[in-house]
Amino acid sequence: MSECVITYDGVPSYSVSIMEFTNGYLVHETPCFANAFVAPEWRTELAEPMPGRDTARA
């Protein structure tokens, strides 16, 4: 599993990839991408902002 932030035209996009390996070789990857967003009010106590993330722009 990997997590990263990819920036296109100055706008961050958050990415998570789940990778499957067999005998040391990558055999399957499932990438997921999302734009920045603020957690809904009902979930704010369970969430924490990513470092360096400006939620005012989200």
MDTraj code that builds the backbone (N, CA, C; nanometers):
import mdtraj as md
import numpy as np

residues = "MET SER GLU CYS VAL ILE THR TYR ASP GLY VAL PRO SER TYR SER VAL SER ILE MET GLU PHE THR ASN GLY TYR LEU VAL HIS GLU THR PRO CYS PHE ALA ASN ALA PHE VAL ALA PRO GLU TRP ARG THR GLU LEU ALA GLU PRO MET PRO GLY ARG ASP THR ALA ARG ALA".split()
xyz = np.array([
    [0.0854, -0.1163, 0.0000],
    [0.0000, 0.0000, 0.0000],
    [0.0895, 0.1220, 0.0000],
    [0.0503, 0.2217, -0.0781],
    [0.1243, 0.3471, -0.0787],
    [0.0255, 0.4624, -0.0760],
    [0.0693, 0.5742, -0.0197],
    [-0.0091, 0.6963, -0.0154],
    [0.0782, 0.8082, -0.0693],
    [0.0200, 0.8964, -0.1502],
    [0.0969, 1.0111, -0.1970],
    [0.0030, 1.1225, -0.2384],
    [0.0605, 1.2404, -0.2574],
    [-0.0117, 1.3558, -0.3075],
    [0.0479, 1.3903, -0.4427],
    [-0.0359, 1.3964, -0.5439],
    [0.0062, 1.4310, -0.6783],
    [-0.0521, 1.5684, -0.7091],
    [0.0292, 1.6589, -0.7616],
    [-0.0171, 1.7943, -0.7899],
    [-0.0259, 1.8170, -0.9407],
    [-0.1432, 1.8571, -0.9867],
    [-0.1663, 1.8939, -1.1260],
    [-0.2106, 2.0397, -1.1287],
    [-0.1384, 2.1227, -1.2011],
    [-0.1710, 2.2659, -1.2113],
    [-0.1874, 2.3301, -1.0737],
    [-0.1048, 2.2903, -0.9782],
    [-0.1066, 2.3490, -0.8447],
    [-0.2157, 2.2977, -0.7532],
    [-0.2974, 2.2016, -0.7986],
    [-0.4069, 2.1475, -0.7168],
    [-0.3702, 2.0065, -0.6725],
    [-0.3664, 1.9811, -0.5392],
    [-0.3290, 1.8478, -0.4927],
    [-0.4410, 1.7459, -0.5123],
    [-0.4025, 1.6245, -0.5487],
    [-0.4932, 1.5117, -0.5579],
    [-0.4316, 1.4007, -0.4734],
    [-0.5096, 1.3432, -0.3852],
    [-0.4591, 1.2424, -0.2932],
    [-0.4770, 1.1041, -0.3535],
    [-0.3763, 1.0202, -0.3373],
    [-0.3758, 0.8886, -0.4014],
    [-0.3382, 0.7796, -0.3019],
    [-0.4076, 0.6682, -0.3126],
    [-0.3736, 0.5474, -0.2375],
    [-0.3670, 0.4353, -0.3392],
    [-0.2621, 0.3542, -0.3359],
    [-0.2499, 0.2390, -0.4246],
    [-0.2353, 0.1130, -0.3406],
    [-0.3151, 0.0140, -0.3741],
    [-0.3040, -0.1170, -0.3106],
    [-0.2368, -0.2074, -0.4130],
    [-0.1213, -0.2634, -0.3772],
    [-0.0428, -0.3429, -0.4706],
    [-0.0328, -0.4873, -0.4233],
    [-0.0424, -0.5784, -0.5181],
    [-0.0306, -0.7209, -0.4887],
    [0.0973, -0.7734, -0.5542],
    [0.1748, -0.8467, -0.4763],
    [0.3011, -0.9024, -0.5244],
    [0.2965, -1.0547, -0.5196],
    [0.3585, -1.1169, -0.6184],
    [0.3770, -1.2620, -0.6209],
    [0.5211, -1.2890, -0.6597],
    [0.5913, -1.3660, -0.5776],
    [0.7320, -1.3999, -0.6036],
    [0.8183, -1.2764, -0.6292],
    [0.7897, -1.1679, -0.5567],
    [0.8690, -1.0457, -0.5697],
    [0.8324, -0.9570, -0.6870],
    [0.7286, -0.9918, -0.7629],
    [0.6860, -0.9131, -0.8783],
    [0.5491, -0.8506, -0.8524],
    [0.5340, -0.7299, -0.8970],
    [0.4046, -0.6639, -0.8887],
    [0.3117, -0.7275, -0.9917],
    [0.1998, -0.7831, -0.9449],
    [0.1079, -0.8506, -1.0364],
    [-0.0254, -0.7766, -1.0511],
    [-0.0560, -0.6865, -0.9584],
    [-0.1807, -0.6118, -0.9681],
    [-0.1709, -0.4871, -0.8829],
    [-0.2253, -0.3759, -0.9361],
    [-0.2283, -0.2506, -0.8603],
    [-0.3662, -0.1888, -0.8752],
    [-0.4224, -0.1432, -0.7627],
    [-0.5504, -0.0743, -0.7635],
    [-0.5280, 0.0664, -0.7094],
    [-0.5206, 0.1668, -0.7987],
    [-0.5026, 0.3039, -0.7527],
    [-0.6378, 0.3708, -0.7263],
    [-0.6424, 0.4553, -0.6245],
    [-0.7622, 0.5323, -0.5918],
    [-0.7203, 0.6775, -0.5751],
    [-0.7954, 0.7703, -0.6338],
    [-0.7632, 0.9122, -0.6296],
    [-0.8816, 0.9894, -0.5729],
    [-0.8530, 1.0982, -0.5002],
    [-0.9593, 1.1832, -0.4463],
    [-0.9101, 1.3262, -0.4332],
    [-1.0002, 1.4192, -0.4554],
    [-0.9690, 1.5585, -0.4299],
    [-0.9796, 1.5840, -0.2796],
    [-0.9150, 1.6903, -0.2355],
    [-0.9198, 1.7257, -0.0932],
    [-1.0631, 1.7595, -0.0534],
    [-1.1021, 1.7220, 0.0678],
    [-1.2343, 1.7568, 0.1184],
    [-1.2283, 1.7642, 0.2700],
    [-1.3188, 1.8378, 0.3256],
    [-1.3298, 1.8507, 0.4705],
    [-1.4226, 1.7400, 0.5193],
    [-1.3871, 1.6773, 0.6295],
    [-1.4720, 1.5709, 0.6841],
    [-1.6092, 1.6269, 0.7201],
    [-1.7164, 1.5492, 0.6995],
    [-1.8490, 1.5946, 0.7402],
    [-1.8514, 1.6212, 0.8912],
    [-1.9380, 1.7090, 0.9327],
    [-1.9441, 1.7481, 1.0734],
    [-1.9585, 1.6277, 1.1673],
    [-2.0390, 1.5274, 1.1274],
    [-2.0620, 1.4114, 1.2133],
    [-1.9359, 1.3261, 1.2314],
    [-1.8324, 1.3477, 1.1463],
    [-1.7125, 1.2654, 1.1516],
    [-1.5873, 1.3428, 1.1921],
    [-1.6003, 1.4719, 1.2232],
    [-1.4821, 1.5544, 1.2495],
    [-1.4002, 1.5057, 1.3686],
    [-1.4645, 1.4515, 1.4699],
    [-1.3861, 1.4054, 1.5862],
    [-1.3063, 1.2787, 1.5557],
    [-1.3376, 1.2100, 1.4471],
    [-1.2634, 1.0902, 1.4075],
    [-1.1560, 1.1206, 1.3036],
    [-1.1584, 1.2416, 1.2476],
    [-1.0679, 1.2768, 1.1384],
    [-0.9583, 1.3710, 1.1862],
    [-0.8479, 1.3680, 1.1145],
    [-0.7424, 1.4657, 1.1371],
    [-0.6896, 1.5087, 1.0006],
    [-0.6615, 1.6383, 0.9839],
    [-0.6155, 1.6848, 0.8532],
    [-0.4778, 1.6297, 0.8186],
    [-0.4546, 1.6103, 0.6904],
    [-0.3219, 1.5665, 0.6447],
    [-0.2253, 1.6815, 0.6641],
    [-0.0986, 1.6528, 0.6964],
    [-0.0001, 1.7591, 0.7164],
    [0.0111, 1.8481, 0.5933],
    [0.0121, 1.9790, 0.6149],
    [0.0269, 2.0747, 0.5077],
    [-0.0991, 2.0993, 0.4269],
    [-0.2105, 2.0397, 0.4657],
    [-0.3338, 2.0535, 0.3901],
    [-0.4120, 2.1754, 0.4358],
    [-0.4530, 2.2571, 0.3426],
    [-0.5317, 2.3760, 0.3719],
    [-0.6781, 2.3444, 0.3427],
    [-0.7563, 2.3127, 0.4459],
    [-0.8946, 2.2720, 0.4254],
    [-0.9833, 2.3878, 0.3829],
    [-0.9374, 2.5117, 0.3973],
    [-1.0166, 2.6250, 0.3533],
    [-1.0306, 2.6248, 0.2015],
    [-0.9334, 2.5678, 0.1302],
    [-0.9390, 2.5610, -0.0158],
    [-1.0138, 2.4393, -0.0650],
    [-1.0383, 2.3418, 0.0214],
    [-1.0976, 2.2143, -0.0213],
    [-1.2426, 2.2304, -0.0606],
])
top = md.Topology()
chain = top.add_chain()
for i, resn in enumerate(residues, 1):
    res = top.add_residue(resn, chain, resSeq=i)
    for name in ("N", "CA", "C"):
        top.add_atom(name, md.element.get_by_symbol(name[0]), res)
traj = md.Trajectory(xyz[None], top)
